[in-house]
Amino acid sequence: MSTSMTKEETVQDTASVFSVRNLWKVFGPKAERIPNGELAELPADELRRRTGCTVAVRDVSFDVRQGEVFVVMGLSGSGKSTLVRCLTRLIEPTSGVLEIDGEDVLAMDKARLRELRRHRAAMVFQHFGLLPHRSVLDNVAYGLEIQGVDRLERRAQAMKVIAKVGLEGMEHRRPTQLSGGQQQRVGLARALAVDPEVLLFDEPFSALDPLIRRDMQEEVIRLHREEGRTMIFITHDLNEALRLGDRIALMRDGAIVQCGSPEEIVAAPADDYVRDFVRDVPREQVITARTAMRPARDGEAGVGPEVTPLSTVATAIEAVARDGAPARVMDDGKLLGIVDHEALLAVVAGLDTASPKAGAAA
């Protein structure tokens, strides 16, 4: 595989785990009338005034590809938590198409929904929901107990995931004896214990202290690197989204205003709202040399330091400053382009570069 390929590119051709088309969730009287017709075009305030209804998710479409971390980000009230609950019908969508592995989630009966929630898509919540009278071991094994797994087997599986999330030696403690970060690790282990196809995170770290939050982000990154499990992560924190996401769907007023890689979101905002959102992001920490490079000119092929296509502009700046010459963007021994002082300064200043395309929806 070429080292110039991003994680997004390596999963583009894989089958979708979740496929969502024109999904709506409307709260209020006769909600089903809203998605179709003139009412669907009304602004939120006008819609509430005329119908008493509130649109939490508005005509949302996206695919979550196997093995990716798909982040849904937005401010409070944007609809992101409602959206993730719609995926397993913890909240019933009003209309639209919702599939997991090609199976119609909206057509599932109660037994099939239980199987979906217990085996295929496990949720990690902000509020840990641990059972205070049970040990860490029994909390982690709880999902397996519900599935009917015998005691010895479920405890053995629970011990494996307890070790995986860094809680070895704490399996006999009660939740009240743990820190907030440790309690969230128990919640993560409980979700992992049932070996789900997809992990759904609903702002799991927002109540944690900054240092513990960063540790838990590192834990998610490590687990994803080791297992390649599909993850859908809900957050209101842009830095968290940029750090974790292979792709980010940015929501506003129930709709997705832009969906793309972190680099696409930062380098090519879809509108003024997104542009304001990412205004304070250090662009050089997100945008890559591949985006900033220009074609090589005669005589540049064998001169200057080397960087990879996925090196950040910050890394390229260090290389250019150290050697005093433009850097060559190299991939498997092939020269792809050059990053020089002008291109690097343009990225830092937020000027136009050879930005990747960013769509309004996936």
PAKEVEX-943576 format. One record per residue: x, y, z of N, C-alpha, C in turn. Coordinates in steps of 0.02 Angstrom, whole numbers, plus 50000, padded with zeros to 5 digits. Atoms other than C-alpha are relative to their C-alpha. Layout:
PAKEVEX-943576
<node <X Y Z> <X Y Z> <X Y Z>> ...
//
This chain:
PAKEVEX-943576
<node <50042 49939 50000> <50000 50000 50000> <50044 50062 50000>> <node <49961 49938 50003> <50065 50172 49958> <49992 50038 50065>> <node <50003 49963 49937> <50111 50274 50110> <49965 50067 49992>> <node <50035 49937 50010> <50027 50424 50030> <49925 49994 50009>> <node <50072 50010 49991> <49855 50348 50058> <49981 50016 50071>> <node <50026 49987 49934> <49757 50415 50203> <49958 49942 50024>> <node <50043 50052 49974> <49656 50305 50319> <49932 50001 49965>> <node <50065 49995 50034> <49499 50372 50234> <50003 49965 49933>> <node <49995 50029 50066> <49563 50318 50064> <50002 49924 50003>> <node <49995 50072 49996> <49601 50142 50124> <49933 49968 50015>> <node <50065 50030 49985> <49420 50117 50180> <49945 50023 49952>> <node <50052 49973 50044> <49331 50209 50039> <49963 49946 49963>> <node <50031 50051 50041> <49299 50051 49941> <49971 49943 50041>> <node <50029 50052 49959> <49245 49945 50090> <49925 50011 50008>> <node <50073 49995 49991> <49063 49907 50125> <49984 50045 50058>> <node <50023 49958 49945> <48966 50027 50234> <49973 49956 50055>> <node <50030 50033 49942> <48925 49968 50408> <49932 50031 50013>> <node <50062 49964 49996> <48793 50100 50437> <49990 50041 49936>> <node <50018 49959 50057> <48706 50180 50288> <49937 50038 50018>> <node <50055 49956 49979> <48592 50328 50324> <49981 50044 49941>> <node <50024 49959 50055> <48485 50415 50194> <49938 50038 50021>> <node <50058 49956 49989> <48368 50564 50218> <49966 49986 50067>> <node <50026 50016 49934> <48347 50528 50403> <49974 50063 50035>> <node <50031 49946 49963> <48229 50639 50503> <49980 49974 50069>> <node <50032 50012 49935> <48184 50645 50687> <49966 50064 50021>> <node <50041 49942 49982> <48043 50764 50730> <49963 49984 50064>> <node <50037 50007 49938> <47972 50786 50904> <49940 50046 49998>> <node <50060 49957 49998> <47794 50849 50922> <49940 49966 49968>> <node <50062 50030 50026> <47615 50820 50864> <50002 49989 49924>> <node <50002 50018 50071> <47592 50732 50696> <50068 50012 49966>> <node <49932 49987 50024> <47780 50731 50670> <50012 49974 49930>> <node <49987 50032 50064> <47769 50620 50517> <49982 50045 49940>> <node <50019 49956 50055> <47695 50763 50413> <50057 50049 49982>> <node <49949 49948 50010> <47852 50872 50430> <50049 49984 49944>> <node <49948 50012 50050> <47981 50782 50320> <49979 50010 49928>> <node <50024 49996 50069> <47873 50790 50164> <49960 50064 49990>> <node <50039 49941 50016> <47811 50951 50087> <50031 50064 50023>> <node <49975 49933 49988> <47827 51135 50122> <50025 50010 50071>> <node <49980 49991 49930> <47844 51118 50311> <50074 49983 50010>> <node <49931 50021 49992> <48014 51035 50290> <50049 50056 49987>> <node <49954 49945 50018> <48088 51197 50222> <49998 50058 50051>> <node <50006 49945 49953> <48035 51306 50368> <50059 50003 50048>> <node <49950 49994 49947> <48166 51376 50488> <49973 49971 50066>> <node <50019 50034 49938> <48165 51294 50660> <49949 50039 50041>> <node <50045 49960 49958> <48082 51439 50751> <49930 50005 49969>> <node <50063 49994 50034> <47947 51460 50620> <49962 49934 50002>> <node <50032 50066 49997> <47913 51272 50618> <49969 49988 50068>> <node <50028 50009 49932> <47890 51268 50807> <49938 50043 50009>> <node <50057 49955 49990> <47774 51418 50801> <49937 49975 49964>> <node <50057 50020 50041> <47664 51346 50663> <49974 49930 50016>> <node <50020 50070 49992> <47662 51161 50710> <50009 49973 50070>> <node <49984 50027 49934> <47726 51140 50888> <50052 49945 49996>> <node <49950 50053 50009> <47859 51022 50818> <50071 50028 50001>> <node <49929 49983 50000> <48047 51024 50841> <50037 49947 49960>> <node <49959 50045 50041> <48165 50949 50712> <50068 49991 50032>> <node <49935 50014 49969> <48312 50866 50799> <50050 49974 49949>> <node <49958 50025 50054> <48381 50776 50645> <49965 50016 49935>> <node <50032 49974 50060> <48348 50854 50475> <50033 49973 49937>> <node <49980 50023 50067> <48368 50756 50313> <50074 49982 49997>> <node <49929 50017 49993> <48536 50678 50362> <50016 49938 49959>> <node <49976 50058 50038> <48631 50560 50245> <50075 49993 50008>> <node <49929 50015 49996> <48800 50477 50270> <50010 49924 50002>> <node <49981 50070 49991> <48890 50310 50269> <50057 49997 50049>> <node <49944 50014 49956> <49003 50241 50404> <50033 49937 49973>> <node <49965 50054 50033> <49134 50131 50325> <50034 49954 50051>> <node <49970 50050 49955> <49205 49974 50402> <50071 50021 50019>> <node <49933 49987 49976> <49356 50008 50511> <50018 50073 50010>> <node <49983 49930 49991> <49344 50197 50520> <49973 50027 50066>> <node <50027 49961 49944> <49319 50319 50663> <49963 50058 49969>> <node <50043 49949 50028> <49172 50426 50609> <49976 50044 50057>> <node <50017 49954 49946> <49150 50580 50718> <49941 50044 49978>> <node <50055 49952 50009> <48986 50677 50730> <50009 50055 50051>> <node <49982 49944 49957> <49023 50849 50800> <49949 50056 49992>> <node <50044 49942 50003> <48915 50997 50843> <49992 50029 50070>> <node <50013 49967 49936> <48869 51120 50979> <49939 49969 50033>> <node <50058 50024 49964> <48738 51083 51110> <49937 50018 49962>> <node <50062 49988 50036> <48568 51064 51027> <50005 49990 49925>> <node <49992 50008 50073> <48639 51024 50855> <49967 49937 49974>> <node <50032 50062 50021> <48558 50851 50853> <50044 49939 49999>> <node <49952 50055 50006> <48713 50743 50866> <49983 49940 50045>> <node <50017 50055 49955> <48660 50640 51018> <49935 49966 49980>> <node <50062 50030 50026> <48486 50615 50948> <50016 49956 49940>> <node <49982 50039 50059> <48564 50555 50786> <50030 49933 50019>> <node <49967 50064 49983> <48674 50423 50868> <49950 49952 50033>> <node <50051 50044 49969> <48525 50358 50968> <49951 49973 49948>> <node <50043 50026 50054> <48424 50343 50808> <50031 49939 49966>> <node <49967 50054 50036> <48555 50223 50738> <49982 49931 50026>> <node <50022 50064 49971> <48500 50086 50858> <49927 50004 50024>> <node <50070 49989 49983> <48323 50153 50879> <49988 50004 50075>> <node <50014 49979 49932> <48347 50203 51059> <49952 50060 49997>> <node <50050 49950 50020> <48255 50351 50983> <49975 49980 49932>> <node <50029 50021 50063> <48136 50308 50843> <50003 50056 49948>> <node <50000 49950 50053> <48172 50403 50681> <49929 50012 49974>> <node <50065 49984 50028> <48024 50491 50602> <49993 49973 49929>> <node <50001 50026 50068> <48070 50444 50423> <50071 49994 49975>> <node <49935 50007 50031> <48214 50397 50310> <50019 49927 49992>> <node <49972 50067 50009> <48322 50245 50272> <50059 49992 50046>> <node <49947 50014 49952> <48435 50166 50402> <50017 49926 49996>> <node <49979 50069 50009> <48535 50008 50371> <50065 49986 50037>> <node <49937 50024 49973> <48671 49909 50459> <50017 49937 49962>> <node <49978 50056 50043> <48768 49790 50346> <49947 49982 49949>> <node <50051 50011 50050> <48628 49811 50219> <49933 49979 50027>> <node <50064 50021 49969> <48491 49760 50342> <49961 50061 50023>> <node <50043 49944 49983> <48345 49878 50368> <49988 50003 50075>> <node <50008 49994 49927> <48354 49937 50548> <49929 50020 50018>> <node <50068 49976 49985> <48183 50021 50539> <49948 49944 49995>> <node <50046 50056 50006> <48103 49854 50494> <50012 49947 50053>> <node <49984 50051 49949> <48180 49759 50641> <49945 49994 50052>> <node <50047 50010 49944> <48062 49681 50767> <50038 50006 50066>> <node <49969 49990 49935> <48097 49689 50954> <50057 49952 50013>> <node <49947 50049 49989> <48200 49530 50957> <50062 50018 49960>> <node <49943 49982 50042> <48309 49587 50812> <50034 50064 50026>> <node <49972 49939 49971> <48332 49758 50893> <50043 49984 50061>> <node <49960 50021 49941> <48390 49675 51055> <50066 49971 49978>> <node <49938 50029 50025> <48516 49576 50955> <50047 50053 49974>> <node <49960 49945 50025> <48576 49735 50870> <50035 50036 50057>> <node <49973 49961 49944> <48602 49826 51035> <50047 49959 50044>> <node <49960 50041 49955> <48678 49679 51128> <50063 49972 49967>> <node <49945 50034 50034> <48793 49607 50995> <50036 50043 49948>> <node <49972 49969 50060> <48820 49723 50848> <50021 50073 50010>> <node <49985 49929 49991> <48823 49904 50909> <49993 50017 50074>> <node <49999 49987 49928> <48874 49940 51089> <50013 50074 50013>> <node <49997 49928 49985> <48854 50113 51166> <50043 50013 50062>> <node <49962 49975 49942> <48976 50203 51282> <49975 50071 50013>> <node <50033 49937 49985> <48887 50348 51368> <50045 50046 50041>> <node <49966 49951 49957> <48948 50507 51455> <49992 49981 50073>> <node <50013 50022 49932> <48866 50448 51615> <50007 49924 50001>> <node <49975 50067 50006> <48944 50281 51649> <49947 49946 50009>> <node <50053 50048 49990> <48788 50192 51712> <50024 49935 50031>> <node <49975 50060 49969> <48889 50070 51816> <49955 49979 50058>> <node <50039 50027 49944> <48803 49958 51943> <50041 50005 50064>> <node <49956 49984 49943> <48868 50022 52111> <50012 49940 50046>> <node <49993 50056 49954> <48840 49858 52205> <50041 49943 49970>> <node <49962 50052 50033> <48940 49757 52079> <50073 50020 49993>> <node <49929 49988 50010> <49127 49740 52059> <50014 50022 49928>> <node <49980 49983 50068> <49222 49802 51907> <49991 49940 49955>> <node <50005 50061 50040> <49228 49623 51845> <49928 49985 49981>> <node <50069 50016 50014> <49042 49597 51860> <49966 50054 49959>> <node <50027 49947 50043> <49003 49767 51783> <50021 49988 49927>> <node <49975 50012 50068> <49111 49724 51632> <49964 49940 49969>> <node <50031 50062 50024> <49030 49552 51618> <49924 50006 49992>> <node <50073 49995 49997> <48853 49621 51632> <49966 49988 49933>> <node <50030 50011 50065> <48817 49627 51446> <50000 49927 49979>> <node <49996 50071 50016> <48874 49448 51426> <49950 49960 50042>> <node <50049 50033 49957> <48764 49398 51573> <49930 50006 49969>> <node <50064 49989 50033> <48614 49475 51484> <49992 49954 49939>> <node <50002 50043 50059> <48660 49374 51330> <49993 49926 50018>> <node <50008 50069 49979> <48652 49214 51433> <50065 49960 50000>> <node <49936 50034 49998> <48838 49174 51430> <50012 49973 50071>> <node <49991 50029 49933> <48885 49057 51573> <50053 50038 50039>> <node <49962 49958 49955> <48974 49129 51723> <50075 49997 49988>> <node <49928 50006 50009> <49148 49059 51695> <50024 50032 49936>> <node <49981 49972 50065> <49153 49108 51513> <49996 50076 49999>> <node <50006 49927 50002> <49089 49284 51539> <50052 50034 50044>> <node <49949 49970 49956> <49210 49317 51682> <50068 49996 49967>> <node <49937 50006 50036> <49355 49253 51577> <50006 50053 49946>> <node <50000 49948 50053> <49306 49368 51433> <50006 50069 50031>> <node <49995 49935 49966> <49283 49513 51554> <50071 50014 50023>> <node <49931 49991 49977> <49458 49486 51625> <50045 50021 49942>> <node <49959 49982 50058> <49531 49497 51450> <49993 50074 49983>> <node <50009 49931 50019> <49453 49665 51413> <50019 50048 50057>> <node <49977 49959 49944> <49490 49731 51588> <50075 50013 49992>> <node <49928 49991 50012> <49674 49702 51550> <50012 50045 49940>> <node <49991 49962 50062> <49653 49778 51377> <49992 50075 50012>> <node <50012 49929 49988> <49589 49944 51447> <50040 50027 50059>> <node <49955 49976 49948> <49721 49955 51584> <49972 49999 50070>> <node <50029 50005 49933> <49618 49904 51736> <50019 49936 50037>> <node <49979 50062 49968> <49708 49744 51780> <50020 50014 50072>> <node <49987 49991 49929> <49717 49724 51969> <49944 50038 50035>> <node <50056 49962 49970> <49558 49827 51996> <49934 49963 49992>> <node <50061 50034 50018> <49433 49694 51946> <49952 49988 50059>> <node <50043 50013 49942> <49367 49669 52124> <49979 50065 50037>> <node <50021 49937 49970> <49344 49854 52165> <49928 50016 49979>> <node <50065 49974 50018> <49175 49939 52166> <50008 50067 49964>> <node <49994 49937 50037> <49140 50089 52053> <50016 50060 50043>> <node <49987 49943 49956> <49143 50208 52202> <50072 50005 50021>> <node <49929 50000 49983> <49324 50160 52231> <50045 50021 49942>> <node <49963 49983 50061> <49376 50218 52057> <49996 50074 49985>> <node <50003 49931 50024> <49419 50387 51983> <49953 50004 49940>> <node <50044 49991 50057> <49313 50461 51844> <50028 49966 49937>> <node <49970 50031 50058> <49436 50404 51712> <49998 49924 50003>> <node <50003 50073 49992> <49441 50228 51783> <49928 49975 49990>> <node <50069 50020 50011> <49251 50221 51786> <49983 50000 49926>> <node <50014 49999 50071> <49246 50271 51603> <50035 49941 49965>> <node <49967 50060 50027> <49371 50131 51566> <49957 49938 50012>> <node <50045 50056 49987> <49249 50011 51648> <49943 50001 49949>> <node <50053 49994 50050> <49111 50077 51534> <50024 49978 49931>> <node <49971 50021 50064> <49225 50053 51383> <50010 49925 49998>> <node <49989 50073 49997> <49272 49877 51439> <49934 49962 49995>> <node <50065 50033 50003> <49089 49832 51463> <49974 49997 49928>> <node <50021 50000 50070> <49052 49884 51284> <50043 49952 49958>> <node <49955 50044 50038> <49205 49790 51217> <49987 49926 50015>> <node <50007 50070 49979> <49162 49631 51313> <49953 49961 49956>> <node <50048 50036 50042> <49017 49589 51198> <50024 49995 49927>> <node <49967 50003 50065> <49135 49606 51048> <49954 50027 49945>> <node <50046 49973 50049> <49022 49724 50949> <50036 50017 49935>> <node <49972 49979 50064> <49047 49764 50766> <50015 50075 50001>> <node <49992 49927 49998> <49027 49950 50803> <49997 50023 50073>> <node <50003 49966 49936> <49065 50053 50958> <49972 50070 49989>> <node <50031 49934 50004> <48953 50206 50980> <50017 50039 50064>> <node <49980 49959 49943> <49024 50342 51093> <49959 50064 50000>> <node <50040 49939 49995> <48904 50478 51151> <50032 50047 50052>> <node <49964 49952 49958> <49016 50617 51220> <50027 49967 50064>> <node <49982 50040 49941> <49098 50490 51337> <50049 50035 50047>> <node <49947 49972 49959> <49239 50601 51400> <49988 50072 50021>> <node <50011 49928 49990> <49157 50772 51415> <49998 50020 50074>> <node <50003 49984 49929> <49138 50761 51605> <50067 49989 50035>> <node <49935 50017 49970> <49320 50711 51633> <50046 50061 50002>> <node <49950 49948 49998> <49464 50823 51683> <50043 49997 49937>> <node <49964 49998 50064> <49571 50880 51535> <50055 49947 49992>> <node <49946 50049 50006> <49720 50766 51573> <49972 49929 49994>> <node <50031 50066 50004> <49610 50614 51603> <49966 49991 49933>> <node <50034 50003 50065> <49511 50656 51447> <50050 49984 49945>> <node <49949 50014 50051> <49671 50657 51344> <50023 49927 50005>> <node <49981 50070 49991> <49720 50489 51419> <49949 49954 49968>> <node <50052 50042 50028> <49552 50416 51368> <49998 50005 49924>> <node <49994 49994 50072> <49570 50486 51193> <50056 49956 49973>> <node <49944 50043 50019> <49739 50400 51183> <49980 49926 50003>> <node <50023 50069 49993> <49655 50240 51241> <49957 49980 49940>> <node <50042 50014 50058> <49526 50250 51101> <50044 49992 49938>> <node <49955 50004 50058> <49664 50283 50973> <50038 49934 50002>> <node <49962 50063 49994> <49764 50135 51039> <49957 49940 49984>> <node <50045 50056 50013> <49616 50017 51038> <49982 49995 49927>> <node <50018 50001 50071> <49568 50068 50863> <50059 49977 49958>> <node <49941 50021 50037> <49746 50045 50802> <50011 49925 50007>> <node <49988 50072 49988> <49755 49871 50879> <49945 49957 49970>> <node <50056 50042 50019> <49581 49810 50832> <49969 50018 49933>> <node <50031 49978 50062> <49525 49913 50682> <49924 49999 50003>> <node <50072 50004 49992> <49349 49914 50753> <49967 50065 49976>> <node <50038 49941 50021> <49221 50032 50676> <49975 50038 50060>> <node <50022 49958 49944> <49183 50178 50792> <49963 50061 49974>> <node <50036 49938 50012> <49056 50318 50789> <50005 50040 50065>> <node <49983 49962 49940> <49106 50456 50909> <49965 50068 49997>> <node <50037 49937 49995> <48995 50602 50963> <50037 50047 50046>> <node <49965 49952 49958> <49077 50759 51030> <49980 50071 49981>> <node <50009 49929 50015> <49056 50947 51044> <50068 50035 49996>> <node <49933 49973 49995> <49245 50971 51055> <50036 49992 49934>> <node <49968 50003 50065> <49331 51015 50891> <50068 49967 50004>> <node <49934 50031 49994> <49504 50967 50952> <49995 49924 50007>> <node <50010 50071 49992> <49439 50797 51005> <49980 49969 49933>> <node <50021 50025 50066> <49355 50775 50835> <50059 49994 49952>> <node <49942 50000 50045> <49513 50821 50740> <50050 49947 50020>> <node <49950 50048 49975> <49618 50707 50848> <49978 49928 49986>> <node <50024 50069 50004> <49508 50552 50836> <49974 49980 49931>> <node <50041 50018 50057> <49412 50562 50673> <50039 49986 49936>> <node <49980 50009 50070> <49453 50485 50505> <49958 50045 49956>> <node <50044 49951 50032> <49303 50584 50446> <49957 50033 50054>> <node <50040 49961 49953> <49200 50717 50534> <49937 50025 49965>> <node <50062 49970 50023> <49017 50762 50507> <49982 50056 50049>> <node <50014 49942 49958> <48985 50937 50573> <49926 50017 49994>> <node <50072 49988 50000> <48804 50967 50624> <49983 50069 50026>> <node <50029 49937 49976> <48703 51125 50646> <49925 49996 49989>> <node <50073 49999 50004> <48516 51136 50684> <49972 49936 49970>> <node <50026 50064 50022> <48493 50950 50650> <50026 49975 49934>> <node <49976 50019 50066> <48578 50949 50480> <50076 49995 49999>> <node <49928 50004 50010> <48753 50900 50423> <50019 50055 49950>> <node <49980 49945 50043> <48835 51056 50353> <50064 49983 49961>> <node <49942 50023 50037> <48998 50971 50303> <50022 49932 50027>> <node <49974 50065 49981> <49069 50795 50305> <50064 49988 49961>> <node <49936 50012 50034> <49251 50757 50267> <50054 49984 50050>> <node <49943 50014 49956> <49422 50717 50336> <50016 50063 50040>> <node <49980 49940 49962> <49496 50832 50469> <50036 50051 49956>> <node <49965 49954 50045> <49609 50906 50335> <49952 50037 49955>> <node <50050 49968 50042> <49461 50940 50221> <49960 50053 50037>> <node <50039 49954 49960> <49363 51023 50360> <50039 50064 50013>> <node <49958 49942 49983> <49508 51138 50406> <50022 50038 49937>> <node <49972 49968 50059> <49577 51172 50231> <49947 50028 49954>> <node <50053 49978 50047> <49412 51192 50137> <49933 50001 50034>> <node <50065 49997 49966> <49268 51243 50252> <49944 50011 49950>> <node <50055 49997 50048> <49100 51223 50165> <49963 50066 50001>> <node <50035 49936 49996> <49027 51387 50228> <50028 50041 50057>> <node <49974 49955 49949> <49052 51531 50348> <49994 49969 50070>> <node <50008 50032 49934> <48985 51428 50495> <50059 49954 50015>> <node <49944 50045 49991> <49118 51295 50471> <50065 50039 50006>> <node <49940 49959 49999> <49249 51427 50436> <50010 50032 50069>> <node <49994 49972 49932> <49212 51511 50604> <50017 49945 50050>> <node <49988 50055 49954> <49214 51341 50689> <50074 49982 50003>> <node <49931 50024 50003> <49391 51300 50630> <50050 50058 49999>> <node <49958 49940 50008> <49459 51478 50632> <50063 49997 50043>> <node <49944 50000 49953> <49573 51450 50783> <50041 49936 49999>> <node <49961 50062 50004> <49637 51278 50732> <50068 50015 49970>> <node <49934 49992 50031> <49825 51279 50701> <50003 49958 49936>> <node <50005 50035 50064> <49815 51235 50516> <50062 49956 49986>> <node <49938 50037 50014> <49996 51178 50511> <50002 49932 50036>> <node <50002 50064 49964> <49953 51038 50634> <49952 49950 49967>> <node <50051 50043 50031> <49814 50968 50522> <50013 49989 49926>> <node <49990 50005 50072> <49854 51006 50340> <50067 49965 49985>> <node <49942 50041 50015> <49979 50888 50259> <50042 50029 49943>> <node <49955 49979 50053> <50127 50911 50144> <49970 49986 49931>> <node <50030 50016 50064> <50029 50827 50004> <49954 50056 49977>> <node <50045 49945 50019> <49902 50969 50008> <50039 50063 49984>> <node <49962 49938 50008> <50034 51107 50020> <50051 49997 49943>> <node <49944 50006 50049> <50156 51040 49888> <49982 50030 49932>> <node <50006 49978 50069> <50184 51108 49713> <50041 49952 49957>> <node <49959 50044 50043> <50257 51017 49561> <50074 50018 50005>> <node <49928 49989 49998> <50446 50995 49562> <50024 50033 49936>> <node <49969 49968 50057> <50550 51104 49448> <50067 49967 49983>> <node <49935 50028 50020> <50709 51060 49354> <50052 50014 50054>> <node <49946 49993 49952> <50853 51029 49473> <49981 49990 50072>> <node <50022 50008 49930> <50746 51000 49629> <49995 49927 50021>> <node <50012 50070 49985> <50737 50810 49619> <50046 49972 50053>> <node <49953 50030 49953> <50892 50773 49720> <50025 50046 50054>> <node <49977 49949 49953> <50904 50925 49832> <49948 50011 50055>> <node <50045 49982 49946> <50832 50964 50002> <49978 49941 50042>> <node <50023 50053 49955> <50759 50866 50149> <49939 49964 49973>> <node <50058 50039 50021> <50626 50733 50128> <49946 50000 50054>> <node <50058 50010 49956> <50452 50726 50204> <49953 49952 49964>> <node <50050 50044 50031> <50311 50601 50175> <49939 50040 49981>> <node <50061 49964 50018> <50146 50652 50095> <49955 50014 50059>> <node <50043 49992 49942> <50059 50630 50263> <50032 50040 50056>> <node <49969 49956 49951> <50184 50736 50359> <49959 50064 50005>> <node <50035 49937 49993> <50100 50888 50432> <50043 50057 49975>> <node <49964 49940 50021> <50147 51061 50372> <50049 50021 50055>> <node <49955 49983 49944> <50222 51089 50546> <50065 49961 49994>> <node <49940 50041 50009> <50343 50945 50514> <50041 50025 49941>> <node <49965 49974 50059> <50384 51014 50342> <50035 50066 50015>> <node <49969 49936 49981> <50417 51186 50416> <50066 49988 50037>> <node <49939 50017 49963> <50544 51109 50535> <50055 49977 49953>> <node <49951 50026 50047> <50630 51017 50392> <50029 50055 49956>> <node <49977 49946 50043> <50639 51171 50281> <50043 50049 50040>> <node <49961 49954 49958> <50701 51282 50424> <50068 49970 50017>> <node <49937 50033 49980> <50833 51154 50474> <50050 49998 49942>> <node <49955 50008 50056> <50904 51129 50299> <50007 50063 49957>> <node <49997 49939 50040> <50868 51300 50225> <49985 49991 49927>> <node <50018 50015 50069> <50799 51222 50067> <49930 49971 49997>> <node <50066 50032 50006> <50628 51168 50002> <50004 49925 50013>> <node <50002 50071 49984> <50576 50994 50058> <49968 49961 49943>> <node <50027 50044 50051> <50542 50852 49938> <49948 49954 50032>> <node <50053 50045 49977> <50379 50756 49963> <50010 49934 49964>> <node <49980 50065 50029> <50430 50575 49936> <49953 49945 50023>> <node <50042 50058 49985> <50325 50417 49928> <50030 49938 49967>> <node <49968 50061 50025> <50412 50249 49911> <50053 50015 49948>> <node <49946 49982 50044> <50561 50332 49829> <49981 50044 49941>> <node <50024 49959 50055> <50454 50433 49708> <49988 50072 50023>> <node <50010 49929 49984> <50456 50623 49707> <49931 50022 49977>> <node <50068 49978 50016> <50277 50687 49716> <49995 50075 49989>> <node <50004 49928 50005> <50310 50872 49737> <50048 50033 50048>> <node <49955 49959 49959> <50398 51011 49831> <49958 50045 50045>> <node <50029 49949 49956> <50349 51113 49983> <50054 50050 50016>> <node <49951 49948 49989> <50438 51278 49995> <49973 50052 50049>> <node <50019 49950 49951> <50433 51431 50107> <49933 50032 49983>> <node <50060 49965 50019> <50295 51514 50007> <49937 49958 50013>> <node <50058 50043 49990> <50177 51365 50012> <49986 49990 50074>> <node <50010 50012 49929> <50206 51335 50196> <49972 50061 50035>> <node <50027 49939 49971> <50176 51516 50241> <49927 50011 49980>> <node <50069 49993 50023> <50016 51514 50137> <49954 49957 50042>> <node <50041 50044 49958> <49950 51367 50238> <49990 50031 50069>> <node <50003 49972 49932> <49991 51449 50405> <49955 50062 50000>> <node <50039 49939 50004> <49911 51612 50347> <49928 49989 49980>> <node <50068 50015 50020> <49755 51523 50287> <49984 50022 49929>> <node <50011 49982 50070> <49779 51572 50105> <49984 49938 49960>> <node <50019 50056 50042> <49720 51463 49961> <50060 49955 49987>> <node <49950 50050 50018> <49819 51303 49937> <49966 49950 49955>> <node <50031 50053 50040> <49790 51149 49833> <49957 49957 50046>> <node <50041 50032 49949> <49652 51104 49954> <49963 49940 49972>> <node <50042 50056 50021> <49564 50935 49947> <49928 50022 49997>> <node <50071 49984 50005> <49383 50938 49900> <49964 49980 50064>> <node <50040 50016 49941> <49261 50943 50042> <49927 50005 49981>> <node <50071 50000 50019> <49081 50893 50013> <49956 50022 50057>> <node <50049 49981 49949> <48928 50950 50104> <49971 49940 50034>> <node <50023 50061 49968> <48884 50770 50141> <50040 49943 49972>> <node <49961 50057 50022> <48965 50600 50129> <49964 49966 49943>> 
//
